[in-house]
Amino acid sequence: MDIRVLKPADIPHVQSTNITNLPENYFMKYYLYHALSWPQLSYVAVDVSRPKKTPYDPPKIVGYVLAKMEEEPVNGIQHGHITSLSVMRTHRRLGLAEKLMRQSQRAMVEMFGAQYVSLHVRMSNIAALRLYRDTLGFEVEKVESKYYADGEDAYSMKMNLNPLREQLEADEDYADEGEEVGDVGKKEKKKEDGEQGKTKRKVKLGRGLGVGELVERNESSKA
Ligand code: ACO
């Protein structure tokens, strides 16, 4: 099973998964709006166990999470929102929904500095409630009366993402990129042997790495 970011080409397959699993369905442009506005937040679970018969076989999408950031947050507090989540019956209870949710929540924190994530769920949806409340740690904020088109009430739920941010920062601080090799490795090793045992060293990861300062060139002075 492959869990990866949703691509615009996946949208028809995600839409068909959504129609199979949920009564809340959306126009194609609403999926596109998510994929283009917040391309890091929506994920799909793809069954890669069966080889493609032709190069044109579509990916077998068995689950998805469609997520976004709140565009006009109250009090300016950045937060994400889960628009829709579902997994095909054939692939349930394998931990896919949990993984899809955790990937999206992580991206909300890393990319957009989200402080919490919200969602709505039917009060009768025991499976989803167990997932959100017991597995992931969401809390019920309030009941929204007649939220759904058929008149059912919804729980409006929220999860604080600050503990996740702290955990990610701690992981980043103590990440170890492995032993250095070649001459550099030898020098380090000698130094360490001379001192008392191994030393810990902070290294930059992810967005802290690689991209140098961008300098804008003044083209007008050339003419
Ligand atoms: N009964 C009780 N608890 C459940 C159930 C269930 N049927 N399904 C999941 N859980 C809980 C369990 O605690 C489970 O952990 P465990 O298997 O170790 O006991 C935990 O959630 C994680 O389960 P996953 O395997 O990650 O969940 P799955 O991939 O099966 O997907 C989902 C769960 C998305 C709710 C699935 O049942 C589904 O697609 N249902 C139909 C669509 C739906 O209701 N979507 C949510 C609507 S709300 C919204 O979209 C914002």
Residues whose N, C-alpha, C, O or C-beta is under 5 A from the ligand:
A	BS01	ACO	N21 L22 I82 T83 S84 L85 S86 V87 H91 R92 R93 L94 G95 L96 A97 E98 L119 H120 V121 N125 I126 A127 A128 R130 L131 T135
